[in-house]
Amino acid sequence: MAKIKLNLPKGKKEKPSEKPQKRKRENGKILIDIGAAFINLLDDILDEAGEIGKDGGELIIDVAAGAVSVFDKTADVIDWIVGKTFILAARKLHDGRVKLHEYHKELIRLFMVALIGGTAIIALVSLVTDYEYAYNGRTLGIVRDQQDVLQILDLVSEELTQEYGSSITIDPETDITFTPVFSYGKEIDDADTVLKRFTYMGDIQAQACAIYADGERIAIVESEKVADEVLNKVLENFQKKDDNVEYEYIGFAEDIEIRPYNTSLSNVMNKNTAYQKIKSGGQQEVTYTVEAGDTLSGICEKLNVSLEELQSMNEGLNEDTTIHVGDEFVISQEVPLLTVETIEVSTYAQKLKYKTEYKESDSYYEGEKYVTQSGKNGKARITARITRHNGKVVDKEILEKTVITSPVNKIVVKGTKKVPPTSGTGTFMRPVSVPVYSGYGYRWGRMHYGIDLSCGIGTPIHAADGGTVTYAGIYYSYGYTVIIDHQNGYTTLYAHCSQLNVSAGQKVYKGQTIALVGNTGRSTGPHCHFEIKKNGVNVNPSNYV
């Protein structure tokens, strides 16, 4: 290969005695050596490169020659700038020239291999490196490109809003993060899969509104508008549509606040769920007192609880427990979380209850009571200011009262006459003071063993003589019947009654009301069928009364 001649700048010669000129010549020589070494190294590289590609070799040589020419022209300037430090470094580079020349071919070969291998590795890594995407730190999956996620965020927000009934917005800058990952052998999500991963995620964050009552959070809804709609619906639940009612105030007894609230989407209630929770989401213990006729099953039905629930709330209660009037049971009932307070001015009709007036009479025995005047309720028109809590009256102020009809008092006469003996006297009185309309004897081809005393239903039936009641109840075709043993061989029977006032085993006196006239059993009309037996044999009652 042809040698390249260095055209060094020719300066004006100075006297040898001048030291700066001498130092300059020495420095210039060093630079010449460095340049020569650089050219020789470049020459060797070009030789090697020529073996790889002969066509481009000449071009490289020309470029190198031009570079040397430029270097030659600027050597003096560099000499003054870099100074002695650069020259010393150049000498060291010159010392390494021999070693570099010795290994330069091997180095070039390694460089080319590394270049090709590095390029291949970079290409391979780019093929198996994708992006792991996460929402607020929660990893969801892997995609080829970040745009596979970012382009469908609006659709994700729309799907979530429709699914949960809450307005959902996802901020790609703050909510979504991407991390490059080695994805070889892993599942890569397409757009549909990305959409599903977001819409099935329950812990997605949402900007919602919370309803507070006296500082306690009771519900979380989508927005302030929805919160207002829920609260208004609760208020409407306790308003009556009545022309006779005018509301002065409708609101909550508690202090209600609606505040912005950040939470998981799964905690946000829809409007109906929030309404139902406020309407009946509370629990309150109440006491139920056993009334006459109550049974355990009947109490459970009244309170809408199972026997197991009633037992769990009342220790020691079981199916065999005997309950008594006045016993108390504790139960837990659903109550509203909020107290709706209404103040209304209402006009309504009110029943005026009659009073019972008692009078004494010596025409009746002690213990006997007779109603001589039935009571009748009256009616009044009331205008009142009524305060209610959840529909229950807690205060009432009567503003105006107009009586439409006055009540009629009930008058009851109480007997004062001394009670006669409760044993038989041997003489009888007619049980009902009316004539006999059907006597003792055969009638319609069969024996009629008593006499019939016809009168209206409800007429008092009196004991014909003192004695002990041996039977009181339904007696074959006689209907409701009373039988009295007078303890002297005589018994009397009173049949077809509408009501019985005595019971078996009870001692009665002569003239005591034991029943009321009726038409029960085999009867052709209201009457009292009366029989007398002497020593067990029927006799004609007409011979005794």
Disulfide bonds with the S-S distance in Angstrom:
none
